[in-house]
Amino acid sequence: MVTLGTRTVSDHVALAEIELCGELMIAASAAIGERLSADRIDEVLNVRVIAERTTVPRQTDRG
């Protein structure tokens, strides 16, 4: 049984998710238009997108 004073790792994760949702709601309420762009969402969530993605070469049939 879990007591009310006990903190777990999932508490930290849940709090971080709540904070991120709050940041998105604030950005959405300040946005012009119906939706936030993907770029704006990345900016709000402080996400860095890697421009070049490495690709894995396809294996050819060896038969």
MARVORO-413821 format. One record per atom (N, C-alpha, C): residue number from 0; residue in three letters; x negated, y, z. Coordinates in pm, 1 decimal. Layout:
   pos   code          x          y          z
   NUM    ala          X          Y          Z
...
//
This chain:
   pos   code          x          y          z
     0    met      -83.9     -118.0        0.0
     0    met        0.0        0.0        0.0
     0    met      -88.4      124.4        0.0
     1    val      -51.2      223.9      -75.6
     1    val     -128.0      347.4      -85.7
     1    val      -73.7      449.3       12.4
     2    thr     -163.1      510.4       88.5
     2    thr     -120.8      615.6      180.7
     2    thr     -126.4      749.8      110.4
     3    leu      -55.8      846.6      162.7
     3    leu      -46.9      976.9       97.4
     3    leu     -179.1     1051.6       93.3
     4    gly     -268.4     1028.8      186.0
     4    gly     -394.9     1099.7      190.2
     4    gly     -502.4     1041.1      100.5
     5    thr     -476.0      928.6       38.4
     5    thr     -575.9      860.2      -42.7
     5    thr     -584.3      921.7     -181.2
     6    arg     -707.1      952.5     -224.4
     6    arg     -728.7     1003.0     -360.8
     6    arg     -799.3      896.1     -440.8
     7    thr     -762.1      884.2     -564.9
     7    thr     -825.6      786.3     -651.2
     7    thr     -878.2      855.8     -775.1
     8    val     -953.6      781.6     -853.9
     8    val    -1007.5      836.3     -978.3
     8    val     -895.1      880.2    -1069.7
     9    ser     -786.6      805.4    -1071.6
     9    ser     -676.1      840.8    -1160.1
     9    ser     -615.3      975.7    -1123.1
    10    asp     -627.3     1016.9     -997.0
    10    asp     -579.2     1149.1     -957.7
    10    asp     -654.8     1257.8    -1032.7
    11    his     -785.7     1243.5    -1045.4
    11    his     -866.7     1342.3    -1115.6
    11    his     -830.5     1345.9    -1264.0
    12    val     -808.0     1228.8    -1320.8
    12    val     -770.8     1220.5    -1461.7
    12    val     -634.5     1284.9    -1482.8
    13    ala     -540.7     1253.7    -1396.3
    13    ala     -406.1     1310.8    -1408.3
    13    ala     -409.9     1462.4    -1394.9
    14    leu     -487.0     1512.8    -1300.1
    14    leu     -497.1     1657.8    -1282.2
    14    leu     -559.8     1724.8    -1405.1
    15    ala     -659.8     1661.7    -1464.0
    15    ala     -722.2     1716.6    -1585.1
    15    ala     -622.1     1719.0    -1699.7
    16    glu     -542.7     1612.4    -1713.6
    16    glu     -441.8     1608.0    -1820.1
    16    glu     -335.4     1714.8    -1799.2
    17    ile     -294.3     1735.5    -1675.9
    17    ile     -194.8     1838.7    -1645.3
    17    ile     -250.4     1976.2    -1678.5
    18    glu     -376.2     1998.9    -1645.7
    18    glu     -439.7     2128.2    -1675.8
    18    glu     -446.2     2152.6    -1826.7
    19    leu     -482.9     2049.5    -1902.6
    19    leu     -489.3     2063.6    -2047.8
    19    leu     -351.1     2090.1    -2107.2
    20    cys     -249.7     2021.1    -2056.0
    20    cys     -112.7     2044.9    -2103.3
    20    cys      -70.7     2188.7    -2074.3
    21    gly     -106.8     2236.5    -1956.6
    21    gly      -76.1     2374.5    -1921.1
    21    gly     -142.5     2473.4    -2014.9
    22    glu     -269.5     2448.9    -2047.5
    22    glu     -340.5     2536.3    -2141.0
    22    glu     -273.0     2536.7    -2278.2
    23    leu     -228.8     2419.5    -2322.5
    23    leu     -158.4     2411.5    -2450.8
    23    leu      -25.6     2486.3    -2446.2
    24    met       47.3     2476.3    -2336.3
    24    met      175.4     2547.1    -2324.3
    24    met      155.1     2697.6    -2324.7
    25    ile       50.9     2743.9    -2257.1
    25    ile       21.4     2887.3    -2256.2
    25    ile      -12.7     2934.5    -2397.2
    26    ala      -96.6     2859.0    -2466.9
    26    ala     -134.1     2895.5    -2603.5
    26    ala      -12.9     2892.8    -2695.1
    27    ala       73.7     2793.9    -2678.5
    27    ala      192.6     2783.0    -2763.5
    27    ala      288.5     2898.9    -2738.4
    28    ser      301.4     2940.6    -2614.8
    28    ser      392.8     3050.9    -2584.9
    28    ser      340.8     3183.8    -2639.3
    29    ala      209.4     3194.9    -2655.8
    29    ala      149.7     3318.1    -2707.9
    29    ala      133.3     3314.7    -2859.4
    30    ala      158.6     3200.2    -2920.5
    30    ala      135.2     3184.4    -3064.8
    30    ala      244.3     3252.4    -3146.6
    31    ile      204.0     3296.9    -3261.9
    31    ile      298.9     3350.5    -3359.6
    31    ile      335.9     3235.2    -3451.3
    32    gly      464.1     3211.5    -3466.4
    32    gly      507.4     3100.2    -3549.5
    32    gly      557.7     2984.9    -3464.6
    33    glu      595.0     2877.3    -3531.4
    33    glu      655.1     2763.6    -3461.8
    33    glu      554.6     2669.1    -3399.1
    34    arg      437.3     2655.0    -3460.1
    34    arg      342.0     2553.8    -3414.8
    34    arg      201.3     2609.2    -3404.5
    35    leu      122.6     2542.6    -3321.2
    35    leu      -20.1     2573.4    -3315.8
    35    leu      -89.5     2496.1    -3427.6
    36    ser     -186.5     2558.4    -3489.0
    36    ser     -264.0     2488.2    -3590.5
    36    ser     -356.5     2388.3    -3522.1
    37    ala     -401.4     2290.9    -3598.0
    37    ala     -495.0     2192.3    -3542.8
    37    ala     -622.0     2260.7    -3493.9
    38    asp     -667.1     2363.4    -3566.3
    38    asp     -786.7     2436.3    -3524.4
    38    asp     -765.2     2507.5    -3390.5
    39    arg     -646.6     2565.4    -3373.2
    39    arg     -617.0     2636.1    -3247.7
    39    arg     -606.7     2537.3    -3131.2
    40    ile     -548.2     2420.9    -3155.9
    40    ile     -538.8     2318.3    -3051.9
    40    ile     -678.6     2274.2    -3010.8
    41    asp     -765.4     2251.7    -3108.5
    41    asp     -903.5     2213.5    -3078.2
    41    asp     -972.7     2321.8    -2996.8
    42    glu     -946.7     2447.7    -3032.0
    42    glu    -1007.4     2559.7    -2959.7
    42    glu     -958.6     2563.7    -2814.5
    43    val     -828.1     2547.5    -2794.2
    43    val     -770.8     2551.0    -2659.5
    43    val     -824.6     2435.9    -2575.2
    44    leu     -836.0     2318.9    -2636.1
    44    leu     -882.9     2201.3    -2562.9
    44    leu    -1034.6     2191.2    -2557.9
    45    asn    -1102.4     2290.4    -2619.0
    45    asn    -1248.2     2295.2    -2621.3
    45    asn    -1306.1     2169.1    -2685.7
    46    val    -1249.8     2135.6    -2802.0
    46    val    -1293.9     2018.2    -2876.7
    46    val    -1387.0     2063.5    -2987.5
    47    arg    -1499.3     1996.2    -3000.3
    47    arg    -1593.0     2026.5    -3108.0
    47    arg    -1580.5     1915.2    -3210.4
    48    val    -1547.3     1954.0    -3332.2
    48    val    -1531.5     1856.3    -3439.1
    48    val    -1662.4     1844.7    -3515.0
    49    ile    -1709.0     1723.5    -3533.0
    49    ile    -1832.7     1699.9    -3607.2
    49    ile    -1799.9     1705.8    -3755.6
    50    ala    -1867.5     1794.8    -3826.8
    50    ala    -1837.8     1816.1    -3968.2
    50    ala    -1873.6     1695.0    -4052.8
    51    glu    -1988.0     1637.4    -4028.3
    51    glu    -2030.8     1521.6    -4106.3
    51    glu    -2010.2     1396.0    -4024.9
    52    arg    -1936.0     1306.3    -4080.7
    52    arg    -1914.8     1178.1    -4012.5
    52    arg    -2000.4     1074.1    -4081.8
    53    thr    -2059.4      989.9    -4001.3
    53    thr    -2140.6      884.4    -4060.8
    53    thr    -2048.1      773.5    -4108.8
    54    thr    -2079.6      716.3    -4220.4
    54    thr    -1998.1      608.9    -4274.6
    54    thr    -2075.7      478.2    -4267.2
    55    val    -2002.5      374.7    -4250.2
    55    val    -2062.6      241.8    -4245.7
    55    val    -2053.3      183.9    -4385.8
    56    pro    -2166.3      144.6    -4444.6
    56    pro    -2160.5       89.2    -4579.7
    56    pro    -2079.5      -39.4    -4582.2
    57    arg    -2007.7      -57.7    -4688.9
    57    arg    -1927.9     -179.2    -4705.2
    57    arg    -2017.8     -297.4    -4734.9
    58    gln    -1979.7     -408.9    -4679.6
    58    gln    -2054.3     -530.1    -4710.5
    58    gln    -1995.5     -590.1    -4837.7
    59    thr    -2080.6     -629.7    -4928.1
    59    thr    -2033.0     -691.4    -5052.0
    59    thr    -2024.6     -842.4    -5034.8
    60    asp    -1941.0     -902.5    -5113.9
    60    asp    -1927.6    -1048.1    -5107.7
    60    asp    -2057.0    -1111.3    -5156.9
    61    arg    -2104.5    -1201.7    -5080.6
    61    arg    -2225.4    -1275.0    -5120.7
    61    arg    -2183.5    -1419.0    -5147.1
    62    gly    -2168.4    -1454.1    -5267.0
    62    gly    -2117.9    -1587.0    -5288.5
    62    gly    -2172.9    -1661.3    -5403.9
//
